[in-house]
Amino acid sequence: MKLIELKCNNCGANLKVNSELNEVYCNYCGNKMLIDDEATTIERVENAKIKSRKSKHEQDMREKIDNYEFEKKVKEDAFRKKVRISIVLGVISFALFMIGSFVNEDNLFSMFGPILGLYPIIGIMLVWTNDKK
């Protein structure tokens, strides 16, 4: 068994390999290389390169999908929050309208109750139109 020194074509690392082997893998980047009979010429194996690209592409796609799912969840949570706020403000508005309608006409609230009931409605409109982008 004779050890020879070779240089990885992918990362440039210096390697000591057995000259009797037909193929070697770089200890640093995992690149697969073929060694010819004289053990002086190293040829990159395109399949390893393609596999590496495919793996990188799959990783990129997974990251994009994860980001999309996260953004979708954030938007859904914001929508649910808007719905809850709108329901609470709607109930308050309805209560103020009803109280203002049924209170004795001599009471100051009977005049301003329906007007105060508009403020929660304005709040509902602001909740739905105030989107931060």
N, C-alpha and C positions, 0 to 999 in steps of 0.2 A: 504494500500500500504506500503510495506516494502522495504527499500533500502538495497541492499547488495553490498559488495565490491568484485570485481573480478579483475583478471589480464588478459590482452589481451595476447593470445598465440602467436600472430604475432610480436607485437612491445614491449610487456611487460608493457604497460601503466596500471596504476591503474584506475579502472572504478567503478562508483557507478551506479547501475542499479536497476530498479524495479524488484522485485522477481516474479511478476505476468507475466512478458513477457516471451515468448518462444524463441525469438531471439533478439540479440542486435548487434549493429554496434559499432566498436571502434571509438571514437571521434577523434583519432589521425591518424590512418592508414586506417580506413574504413573497416577493417576486419569484416566479418559477422560471428557471433558465435551463437550456439544453447545452450540454458540453459535447463538442465533436470528438473524434478519435484522438486528435492531438492535444486536446484539453487546452487549447489556446483561444479559441473563438467561442464566445458565448452569444447565444441567440435568444432573444426574448420570446417567450411563448405568448402569442396573441390571445389565446383563450384566457390566460390569467389576467391579462390586461382588460379584456372585455368583461370578465367576471367582476373585476374591481370597479369598472365604470357602472355596471349594472347595479352593484351593491350601493354605490354612491347615489345613483339615480333613485333607487328604492328608498334610501334614507331621506333624500330630499323630498320625495313625494310623501313619505310618512310625516315629516315635519310640516309640510303644507297642509295635510289633512288635519293634523293635531291643532295647528293654528286656526284653521277654519272652524273646527269644532269648538275651540275655546271662544272665538269671537261670536259664534252662533249662540253659545250658552250665555255670554255676557249680554247680548242683545235680548235674548228671551227673558233673562232676569230683569233687565231694565223695563221691558214691556210689562211684565207682571207687577213691578213696583208702580208703574204709571196707572195700571188698572186699579190697584188697591187704593192709591191716593185719590183717584177719580171717584171711586165708590164712596170713600169717607167724605169727601167734599160734597158729593151729590146728596148724601144723607143729611149733612149739616144744612145745605141749602134748602132742601125740602122741609126740614124741621123749622127753619127760620120763616119760610113762606107760610107754613101751616100755623105757627104760633102767631105770626102777624095777622093772619086772616081771622083767627078765632078770638083774639084779644079784644076787649072792650074798646070801642072807638075813641073813648076819651083818653086812653092810655097812649103815651108817646110812642111805645113800641109798636102799636098797631099801625102807625104811619111809617116807621122806619124798618119794621120787620121784613117786609117784602124787598125793600131796597138792600138791607143787609144780606138777604138771601142771594143777591146777585154776586157778592164777593166770592163765595166758594165756586160759583160757576166760572167766574173770571179765572180763579185758580186752576180749575180743570182745563180751561183753554190754554193757560200758560204751561201747564205740565205737558200737554201734547204738542205744543208748538215750540218749546224751548229745547230742541235737540242739540246736544253738543256733539260736534263731529271731529 
